[in-house]
Amino acid sequence: MRSHSVHSQTLLKLEERVLKKTVPQLPLLPEYGRGSWLYDESGNRYLDFFTGHGVMCLGHAHPALTEAMIGQIHKLVHTGNHFHLEPRIRLAVRLSELADGGQVFFSNSGAEIVELAIKLCRRRKRGNPRPTIVCMRGSFHGRTYGALSATRQREYKRRLGPFLPGFVEVPFNDPEALNRAMTHHTAGVLIEPVLGEGGVIPATRDYLALARELCTRTGALLVFDEIQTGLGRTGEMFACRRYRVRPDVLLLGKALGGGLPLSALITHPEAASLLGLGDHGST
């Protein structure tokens, strides 16, 4: 990594004083990006394999995306969700079409949309005194408390408990363990079709097909967290298409906003009807 200029060193010292760091940072201060490249103030360029945690799927400063963002900013930035907005309607229609029908809920981040999925699952078994959600060992679903309770990686949970009850962990791609975990208490099964932070491990088709069968049998919701794998990351629009297994609930984020805070949950009308006015919201 090239040495920092005096200006960059001053900025980094200022950052050290006023910003609390909770994640490790690379020794790079990019000034702008184009396509797959980042550039510093001296014009040095760096091939960006990081892509903002997988957010910048079209690269930096993509002309079409930039034009759409600037055009909308000049017209209307924010109203809250109590108004009907044409861009939101058109995006929901497009996502519904891509997902072969269904209803869409938008939020600001992947973790927030996982929270809504947890609500849907629990509401599905609202008459059950001990509803559970089956999660995969090594999974990652976000940093809010519900999403973190579903996340099955100890390093993200150190000294932060107690967590929400009702989450059952099973080894990934283990059909027998999944079979044993599924009971009449099971409200949902939460799966990344490709285990992301757990090692980029694809699920087997038989495993996802079994999850579909067991959820149908027990009345649980099958939730695919495609916040990382969705929108073309696996060569299909959604990873579940490669497996020919249809979830009840599909979660999208990251690439969906192209750098802006946006996530979505898509589900069939029956599951969507589990939530009424006031049951969930997002500014």
Steps between C-alpha positions, in 0.01 A plus 500: 500500500638843402583753772243768586535866403511769768131577431401134540704464818322804646159351416589163650616664824176699513300182443689326780395776737130533416380166358459186709619200300319171536645327193859472374581737215732476201782757476338670201319832462326486161387827342283359221419181314438396141379154412711243686766752603554733796724808472679697771577873492831438321331310218623159613243234416405183686299206370201476733434138592309615809214683323356634824411159648353395166284811455653654187401227256504742204829657604568856610328795329307290251350756257143366505493466877654844552249660262207334678624608844564861399169523316304382804692726739404802288132401520436351845728346763277389786139513613469210744290196415158660546486621140459313170821535295532398136867382518420276796195355326692431179788333686258283696329395176834411343617297800166321520529409131856375544393287797202350313244700695469603860480808716795721588604685814790748484739597777841662546737210562540127486483466878170687513344277237617192694317644801179509296552139391532398866173679574328319214623163622387560857166634387455185290501294822347765726286243682805293586648573847858421390550589133850430367698601194761260365830668402820371344832467679743756358222726370499879510179705483584841646588696814162605643390285792254278317732452203797447732303242699447312174868536405697193602855635528641557847743776404213739424325426829776531760388675819173616341251251648246403600350451155144433390383146580346261251783445250613144433840442340570214260812414296481630143426238232418234761161347404475279809557793737243709316248218519551467875467874558165534326203465737151642536667795678702593190382835364768546236826383347750777419762406239762672287502292177873565498641530851681833466706601803504136603740415217318549166353150513212424262204303629427174323178484301387198702544699821292795383239267353476322836461835678216584260330166566535525878371858512198405293433203729532696828344826383825692550624774269805431286707819497789544256740775602627612158632833617841395366408245233203678342487716188738307278783417736482126418422532129124491557282787617455312829711210625185299577438483123813289461358252749143507365374541857251777574503661845203655675704810580787649297732763650698745287738786578854616425503516117132602496583857602825532309655680798182660633329352810238263358383146568190299415296204616289317241239248608178341379170670595415237763815571699471875436152495651654401836595864552250781524520878523738604777667159536820618334639823367808678373565870462 
